[in-house]
Amino acid sequence: MTNYQDAVFMIECKNVKLILVLFWANLYASCIGFAQIVSRPFNVEKISVPCQKGGVPNLFKHSDGSVWLSWVEYQDDTTDILKYASLKDNQWREEGEISRGTNWFVNWADFPSFTLFPNQDKNYFLAHWLQKSASGTFDYDVRISIKKPNQSAWSPSIVLHQDGISAEHGFVSLLPEKTGKIRAFWLDGRLTKVPETPSNNHAEDHGGHHGNMTLHTALVDTFGMVSDETLLDSRICDCCQTASAMVENGPVVIYRDRSEREIRDISIIRFENGAWSEPSNIYRDEWMIAGCPVNGPAMSAHKNKLAIAWFTGKNKKGEVKVIFSENGGRTFGKPVVIDADNPLGRVDIHWLNEKQVAVSWISNKSKSTNISLQVVESNGKKGIFQHITDTSPERLSGFPIIVPYEGGLILSTTEVNSDKSTQIKTYRLSIPQ
């Protein structure tokens, strides 16, 4: 080979390498879902849902990029059906029925969830819902069911927790782990039940518990075996959602804590070096409240970075805040106030790219109740803000949920009609071209 040929060959090799590098870089960016910086308001497009009468929708994004929707369909006054659908070509394709029952506990704030097991050649699904266990108002279990590949029917349901006590169990978050299992976190009321006496008469409201609500976790495998159940916190707020995420060091969970002084701020627990950490506040709002606000936090992770959104109401002034951690939740920066105009809260949050997150919540300005969206950079700088859609301030409108999708977002919510019936609405929020 001549010197000229050698030079041409080297240039061609370098070009091939450059093309390959660009190809894999673009493929990686598209796979993880991180796209361009968001600098303009999203385009908002409705996506019809295959449900006429239902509520409490929830969304899940799988590691392969697919997006799934679950919801409860109200067949009649006594029968509830948990269904799910996948997003294909900007349309929901109903996949079928997970379970149905006449003795479910269906609640605007404590709703079912749906997820897929990680690291499987074929899809294994897991879903949870709440089912009454006794006659008490808050006596219900967390039920889970699994669907295996090439099987149309879901497995008979089992109880997630192992206490066998008829008490409140719920507010579940499900987190796929690298081990191929699903980690579940939930609020557990087994300690709130005490023998009936003339003085307590089994008080049934959340504020009248005679024992503490606790935070538990456990692992579930593809065979439906539950293992490693662990008590994480022995005194927490009674009915706020949990949120979990996976950082480089392992799983983390956030929730509303409850001190002996009735301070109900947001705490975090991390799994690191084979053990769970002690609970610690992400920020000290010092919100003292005698009852549960039913307004849990939300969290999203990217590598070892965390973004957390939450509602607080200190001094009877509602606020939505966001805070960031660069080290997996060990320490946090200063919070960013997203809405200080007495919002309803009901937050969600997700990373859009390596620098920005999107925060959703229900705002309540000028007598107008909206699902609002704020883009925030990890340095605390606020980006675009927009109202996505009107909503109802009633509890029936539930909690809006967002997940990333093709550089933008998918949002689900519950619409309340004038006759108090409810319908599920979903929207695609895309970046303007």
N, C-alpha and C positions, 0 to 999 in steps of 0.2 A: 504493500500500500504506500502511495506517495505521500509526501508531506501535505500536499493539497487535499488528498483524500482523507488523511488523518484529521485535518482541521475540520473538514465538512462533517466527518463522522462524529467528532466531538461536539460540534454545534448541534447536530441532529439529536444526539443523546441528551444534551442539556435541554433542548426544546421539549423532548419527550418527557424528561423528568419534571420540567416546569408545568407541562400540561397535566401530568399525573398528580402533581402537588395541588394544582388548582382544582382538579376534578375531585380529589378526596377532601379537600377543604370545603368545597361547596356542598358535597354530599354530607359531610359531617354537620355542617351548619343547618342543612335542611332536616337532617334526622333529629337533631336535638331541638329543633323548632325555634332557634334564635335567628332573628332576621334583622332588618334594618332598624335604625333608630326611629322611634315614633315622634314625629314633629308636627303632625296635623291631626285633626279629629278623625275618628274612625268612621267609615261608612257602616251604617246600621241596616241590616237586612233580616227580616223575619224568616224563620224556618218553621214550617207547620209541623205539628206533633201529632202522631196517630193516637190521640186520646180525646174523647169528647167531654168527659167529666172526671176530673182527678186533681191531684195536687202533690205537694212535697217532692218536686223533681230534684234530682241530683246528677252531677256530671263526674266522669272519670276519664282521664287521658292515660292511655297505655304508653309504655316506653317505645313501642313501635310507631307512635304518632296517631293511632286510632283514637277516636273520641266516642264515648258511650253515654247514654242517657238512661236513667232509671226513674220510675215514678209509681205512685199508687193510684190505681184506677178504682173509682167508686162504682161498683156494679149496682148496688142498691143500698138501702139503709143499714144492712147488716154485713154485707160481703165486700171485702177489700182484696184487690189483686195487685201484686207487685210485678211490673213488666219492665222490659228493657229494650233498647234500640241502639243501632250503630249508625254513625254518620257516614253516608256514602254519596259522593257527588252532590254535596250541599243539601242532602235530604236525609231524613231519619228513616231508616229501614227497621221496622219492628222485628225483633228477634224471637219474641215469645213471652211466655209467662214463667215467672220464677216460682211463685207460690200464691196461694189465696187462703183467706180465713175469715171466720165470723167473730173471732175473739181477739182481734189485734188491738194494739194501742197505737192509734194514728194521731200524731201530734205535729203542730205547725213548726216546732223548733227542734224536735227530736225525730229525725226522719231516716228512712232506710238508706243504705249505701251499697255500692256495687264496685267490684274491682276484679282484676285479672292477676293470677299468680305470675311471678317473674321467672325468667330463665327456663322456660318450658318450650319444647319443640312445637307443641300444639297448645291451644288455649284451654286453660283451666280457669273457671270463673268461681267467684265467691260473692255472696250477697248476704246482707243482714236486714232484719226487721224486728219489731217489738211485738210481743204476744203476751196477753194476760196470763198470769199464773195463779191468781186468787181473786177474791171479790173486792179487795181494797183498791181505791182509786189509782194508786201508784204501785200496785203489785204487778209487775210485768218483767219478762225475761228478754234477753237478747238472743234471738234465734239466728242461726247461720245455716246456709245450704251451699252445696258445691255442684257445679256442672262440669263433667269430664268430657274430653274430646269424643266426638262421634256418638254422643248420647244426647237424645232430645230432652229427656226428663232430668230435672234437678234432683239431687239426693234428698232423702227425708231429712228434715231439719233437726238440728241438735242445739242444746243450750250452750252458749259460749262460756259462761262463768260456771264454776264448779261448787258454789256454796249451797245450792239447793234450798235457799231461803226465799220465800215469797216477799219480795221487796222491789224497790225501784232499781232498774239496771238500764243504762242507755247512754245516749250521746257518744256514740261510737265513732272512732276514726280508724280506718284501715290503711296499713302501710306495707306495700310489697318490700320484702327484704332480699338482700343479695343471696341469702341461703336458699332461695326458692320458696320460702314460706311467706305467709301474711302475718304481720304483727297487728294485733288489735289493741286499742286503748278504749276504756270506757269508764263512766261513772258508776260506782257500785254502792248500793244502799243497804247492804246486808247488816251493817252496824246500826242502821236507823230503826230497826225493829227491836222492841223490848216487850216483855210480858205485859199484858193488859192489867192495869190497876185502876182503882177508882179515881186516882189523881191524874192519870194520863189518858185513859180511855181511847188509846190508839189514835191520837191526833193524826189527820191525814194531809194537812197542808205542808208545803215544803218548809215554811218558816217554823213549823212546830215539831221538827224532828227531835227525837230524844237521844239520838246517836249521830255520829258524823257520816256525811257522805265521803267516800274514798275514791281514789284513782287506782285502777288496776290495768295490767297489761298481760297478754298471753300470745303465744304463737299458734298458728293453724297451718297444717300441711294439706297437701292435695288429697289425702285420704279422709280429711275431716277430723284428724286427731288434734286435740288441744293440749298444749304443753307449756311449761315454764310460766304458769300464772304467778304474777308478782304484784304485791302491794307497793305502789310508788309514793302515795301521799295519803296520810290517815285523816286529813281534815281539809275538804275543799268546798267550793261553792256548789249548791245543790242541783242546778239545772242549766248550766252553760255548756256550750259545745267544747269538745276537745279538738285539737288540730295537731297533726304529726307530719314530719318530713324526714328525709334521709340526707345527711351531710356526709362528708368524707370520713368522719370519725365514727359514724353510726347513726341510729335513729334518735330523734328528739321529739318531745311532746310538749305542747303548751296548753294552758287551761286557766280558768279563773280560780284563784286560791281563796282561802278564808281563814283569817287569823282569829285568835281569841277575842280581839277587839272588834271583830266584824269588818276588818279591812279586806276588800275583795279586789285585789289587783291581779295582774297576769303573771303566772310563774312558768318556768321552764325546767324540764328534767332531761338530762342528756345521758346516753349510753356510751361509755368510753372506757377503753382498756378493760373490757369484760365486766363492767359494773355500772349500775345506775347512780347518777349523782344525786345529791340532796337538792330539793326544790330551791329555786332562787328567783326573785322578781326580775323581770326584764326591765321594769321601770317602776318607781314608787309614786303612783298617783295618790296613794293614801285615801282611796275612795271608801268611806265608811257607809255601809248600807245594811239595814237589818234583814233584808230579804234578797233572794236571787234576782238579778236583772234579766235573766234569760237572754244573754247577749254575749256569746263566746267569741274568742279570738280566731284569727286565720293566719296561716303561715305558708311560705313558699321557700324552697331552697334551690340554689344553683352552686354546684361544687361545695365549697365550705361557707358560702354566704347565705345568710338567712334574712328574710324580710317578713315582718310581723305587723299585722293591722289589728286594732282592737278599739272597743268603745269604752269610755269611762264617763262617769256622771258626778264627779266631785262637786260639792256646793250646788247640787241640783242643776248643773250646767252640763249638758251632754256634749261630748267631743269624740271625734274619730281621729286616731293617731296611727302613725307608722314609725317603725324603728328598724335599724339594720345592724347586723352583726357580720364581721368579716372572718370570724374564727369559730364558726359552728355553734354559736350561742354561748360561748364562755363570757364574752363581754359585749356590750352594746353601745352604740353612739347615742346622740341626743334624739329624742322623738321629734317627728314632724307632725304638726297639727294639720289635718286634712280638712276638717269641718268643725268649726266651733259654734255653729248656729243651731244648737239643740237638734242634731240629727237623731234618727231612730237607731242608727248603727247597723247591725246585721251585716257584718263586713265579710269580704273575701279579698284575696290578694294572690297575684302570680307574677313571676318574672316574664317579661316580654323579650328581653335580650340581656346581655351581660351587664348593662348599665341601668336598665329601667324596669320598674314594676308597674303593674296596673292594679289599682285599688277600687273595689266596688263597694257601695253601701247605699242605704236608704236615707236620703236627705229630706229635710222638712223645712224648706225656706218659703217665706211669703205665702203660707197656707197651701203650698203645693208640695205633694209628696212624690219624689222621683227616685228612680234607680240612677245613681250618679257614678261617674268614673273619673279617676284622677291618675295621671301618669306621674310617677315620682322617680327621680334618679337616686342612685345609691348614696350620693353625696348630700341628699336632702333637698335638692332643687326640684321644685314643682314644674311639671310640663303641662300638657294639654289637660283641660277639664271639660267634661260634657255631661249633659243629662241624656241618658239612653232612652228611657221611657217613663211615662207616668206609672204610678202604682198606688196601692191602697195602704193607708197606715195601719189597717187592722192586722191582727195576728195571722189571719188566714192567708195573707200575702206571703208569709214565710220568709225564707232567706234566699236572696239571689246568689247563684253560684256561677263562677267563671272558671274556664280552663283555656290554656293557650291552644291556638290552632292556626297553622300556616302563617305565622308572623302576627296574627291578630288574636281574637278571642271568640269563644262560644259562651253565651250567657243563658241561663235558665232561670225562670221565675214563675210565680203563681199569680194569675189574674183573678181578682174577686169581682164577681158580677153583682148587680143591684139586688138580686134575690139571694145573695150569699153563697151561690154556687161558685165553683172555682174551675179554672182551666189552666193548662200548662202552656207557657209561652217560651220560645227560645229564639235567640238572635245570633246572627254572625256579625262580628265586628271586625272589619277588614281594613287594611292600610290603603289609603287612596293611591292609585297608580299615577 
